[in-house]
Amino acid sequence: MKDLKPMADMDRRDFLFKSTLALGGIALGSLLNEGLIASPSKGVQGILPSTHFAPKAKRIIYLFQNGGPSQVELFDHKPTLEKMFGKDLPESVRNGQRLTGMTANQKNFPLVPSYYKFAKYGKSGAEISELLPYTAKIADEICIVKTMHTEAINHDPAITFFQTGNQIAGRPSFGSWVSYGLGSENKDLPAFCVLLSKGKKGQAQPLYSRLWGSGFLPSIHQGVQFRSGKDPVLYLNNPDGMSREDRRKMLDYLNDLNTLHMQEVGDPEIETRIAQYEMAYKMQTSVPETMDLKDEPEETFQLYGDDARTPGTFAANCVLARKLAEKGVKFIQLYHQGWDQHGALMSAIEGQTKEVDQAGAALVLDLKRRGLLDETLVIWGGEFGRTNYCQGNLAKDKFGRDHHPKCFTMWFAGGGVKPGITYGETDEFSYNIVKDPVHVHDFQATAMHLMGIDHEKLTFKHQGRRYRLTDVHGKIVKGILA
């Protein structure tokens, strides 16, 4: 005590400096108590001491189909389009709705039906295209929502909207919000993992790491991208000449320095940095084991298809998603590029569905046989749908479809969703919704609800305002809940 400078002897600058440090320490302690930071022994910790109510799902596997799959070709069969093939889209249907710059200057909007056959499957009689034979076999396991809609009409804002709840970049991603709220069950893996694949045909829209970024949330909650190849996570392996023991000693010294710095300035992001270093060290052993499929039995590859043997494919990533689910990862995000089919749609969509159909259905079946489907919410869908009218040349082998945000289809399985139903109705043109619309924010609110989270209560204060994934919108879609 005798070494402390009496308050009476402090000048104004010294007093303010020491007061700031004290307040910073109080703030840091508050953050630590709220569980924003990772614990070396427990992994990533969520802010919620418990869920707001009993969860139906323990994790989410989101199979995002990047580019906008055509609901007309896959799920939304419309005989009226066959009767009106080549005729112009009635203005009474379009009603002056916004178009993209790619078709806004077309003189005509000739209607084009699907060239593919549809049939009814399962006890519910869900109509599914011949392009999806494996999905058709699990018709009684999935909930098909035909009435998704969004305001975004171009890829970047539309994808950003689905992934972050806002069309403008910079907000935390869906998976980051789940990690922030619930944390991870596995101390050796992140709570939020990301896997990318690309179709062999079709135009691949770019993906940005900000789509799985943490925005203004602590950076420990950002998604970690796993890649195929020698280094699944970039810069994770030790450089030549450094042993694992050397790395451990280096991290111990570095953590000591970071702890001293944190005590001096009271910045909670330093604690996050310490936790990230520790997680990276653990991932040096956990990630290679997770990414290795050599111990998978032959029946796995028969179920998911031969593509599952090739690292980096959608099928291989679906197998990895199941493995990550088994290991307690809370949010597993897959992206598959190639659905942006403005021209030569038939050739592109046939290749695209062949790549995703068997593996997506296999994932549902695999989770079910392992007793994981009831506690895993599986989501399949893109950022918007496609138009019912032709973009460009009307020829069968050349026609394409433009972006359509007013109605499109997604499907869900497991995790508290009612199986074997088709929800919502679109008009006879697959252009507008006539019953039970589901907005992007409604989808997000419902997924959070199934995880036991009240989307209105999981918030983060940033720049003087409390933010949440659904902003100031979103309602739970009770009609699809089991």
Secondary structure, 3 states (H helix, E strand, C coil): CCCCCCHHHCCHHHHHHHHHHHHHHHHHHHHHHCCCCCECCCECECCCCCCCCCCCCCEEEEEEEECCCCHHHHCCCCHHHHHCCCCECCHHHHCCCCCCCCCCCCCCCEECCCCCCEEEECCCCEEEECCCHHHHHCCCCEEEEEEEECCCCCHHHHHHHHHHCCCCCCCCCHHHHHHHHHECCCCCCCCEEEEEEECCCCECCCCCHHHHCCCCCCHHHCCEEECCCCCCCCCCCCCCCCCHHHHHHHHHHHHHHHHHHHHHHCCHHHHHHHHHHHHHHHHHHHHHHHHCCCCCCHHHHHHHCHHHHCCCCHHHHHHHHHHHHHCCCCEEEEEEECCECCCCHHHHHHHHHHHHHHHHHHHHHHHHHCCCHHHEEEEEECCCEECCECECCCCCCCCECCEECCCEEEEEECCCECCCEEECEECCCCCCEEECCEEHHHHHHHHHHHCCCCCCCCCEEECCEEECCCCCCCCCCHHHEC
